[in-house]
Amino acid sequence: MIPTIDSKRLTAALVAAALGLAGAAPDRAAAVPNAGTAALAAAPAGATASHTARAPSALLMGTAWYPEQWPRARWEQDLSLMEAAHINVVRVAEFAWSALEPRDGQFDFSWLDSAIAQASHHHIRVVLGTPTAAPPAWLTTKYPDVLRVDENGRPEEHGERQQFSFSSPRYRQLARRIAEQMAVHYGHNPDVIGWQIDNEIGPPSFDQETRSQFHKWLQHKYGDIAALNEHWTTAYWSQTYDNFDEVPMHSKSENPGLLLDWKRFVTDTWTDYINNQAEVIRQHADPRQFITTNTMQWNGGFDHYTVHRSLDMAAWDEYVPGGRYEWLDYALQHDLVRGYKRANFWLMETQPGFVNWGPVNRSLDPGQVREIAWQAVGHGADAVLYWQWRSALNGQEQYHGTLLGADGTPVPVYREVQKIGDEFARASAALSGTTPHSKIAMLQSYESRWAIGFQRHQKDFDPVQEFEAFYRPLELATQASIDVVSTDAPLQEYALVVAPALNVISEQQAQHLAEYVRQGGHLVLGPRSGMKDPYNALWPQRQPGPLETLLGGRVEQFYALDQPVNLSGVESGDRRASIWAETLEVLSPEAHVWMTYDDGQGWLSGKPAAITRKAGKGSITYIGAWLSNGLMQAVAAHLLEEAGVTPSLPGLAPDSPVEICERSGNGRRIWIIINHGTKAETVPLAVKGKRFIVGSGNGATGNDLQLAPHDVVVIDMSNYQPTISGGAR
Ligand code: GAL
């Protein structure tokens, strides 16, 4: 059994303990000393002298480092340059399997021992990647059955990465063995603070083994094939199955019930894949060493809430391929990842300027690497790591942004990173133990995203973009992080809960939401909500299905739009909706219509587009159309007013590119204020008497703070009145 570490407080404490922070998880920290002779005496060969290492701060800056790609003689220079940039953590080894296990069952950790020891001398701690995203050539040659097969039946070859099948029992064994060897060797090493399992897991395999596991999974879920036939309505097109072995394995163009179950199966298989390694690492490693995996932006390949259940912390890799930073969309990404564990997270990778895999790999502008780092911290990141330190002289990613050039000396962005490192060191103590707090939650459901993705009905109905359309005006209006959480998250702390397109909803989830409303919460459902049951079958009532009674209304009909339509009822210069429109019907005298489609628009003419009903101590709202940005802004203002949520800094224009991120905790309230724009901005905040941790109020004009383009200040607001209000509950 893998211990499930799911509580926000425990997770934060574990990470803090891993960093050797005083006061964090005293029981665990005391049980596993991270410095001193006791630890050294007990440490295995790979352990290094932790007393030479400065205790890392709560806010870390780091880089992906690949010592195996360089002669040992070079390491010292690299580590000195890292230290000079205030880098205090490196992630290593996630692609080094062939160096760690050069032959089947023969392990060589000597080089990694030295690399860790040398890093320690430079006060740099280590996150170890298990190298299972890139199996060695001897492995795939000797055991070709581990190779991944794509949906067209083509097996992968060596030379790329992720060429293994996630369901292969043999691969699981080999992956567990290398993870175990590493855990035995480094599990008590005081310089190793945590583990990253694999690297950006994702692509499923469509091999025979996977097929047979899928069938077993279905059998376990349904028990009886008759139950599957009923829930998937297989009478349709003569799909009826006599036994589980007959069920096909597809990820598209299939029965919607099958497609949703395939995604769940993929989720469970990846969860199991991760747990296979997490479990064995936990058996051998100190509990202070956290276990995570790095995820990709908006990756819908599996349910991230499920995969993260047995991990200690979430981490993600932020990239801006075109070099044009859409700050609100990345704010949402951070909020999404914070929601995986409902706790702070790490930015495990981000670009020092540019990537190599977009169509035009433009570099971020000067100052933007810093802007991005601080935004991540503002939304709850406790570490920012750059990918990568230096390009290997050969290999697929020679053009990617780095901190050093091919000659081994700093490239221009190194100085910017050095500045960030210096600032992180200064802000670390103040930010330790703090996290963003929000009065707003947005519900993100992989099942709903998938279900809409299988049948968009309107090609432009991208559920991620629709989510962004709801998020952006709410973030802008409140200038604060929003908690993006799963549908079963506790909701009582929120004044407003928004579910942009909760297409798939179970009875249980409906009850959870209804209870939130009755207790005084304000729930807002967006278009396409409440249409499907957990089998991806239509609810046998109109939308929002099991929430119809609470709403006192329902969807009369849905329509895909090929051109915008106009709506009335909310004051806005822009009154359009596009892509999707549902006409609503009022069933209860308590439900009131506050937005309607204008006349002269066919089926939509004069019909309700949004209704609200007060229920219990709260309210439930249904919005049936994908609103334009302008209209959505006006609607967001209305929803926030109803819920009593006010902005952190009144007086900041709603379209301002200035973001105010607040982190609080440990009796402190810290503001990270960022100008995401390309022009200088004035922020209506009195600077006199405030304690600036990063930046200064020197540019202030009169009472206001002046921020240059892409500039950041960090201010200790602990002695000022809390301004993120809300909760008219
Ligand atoms: C990430 C990956 C890294 C590197 C990076 C380049 O997705 O985890 O190994 O390839 O992209 O942008």
Residues whose N, C-alpha, C, O or C-beta is under 5 A from the ligand:
A	BS01	GAL	E200 V355
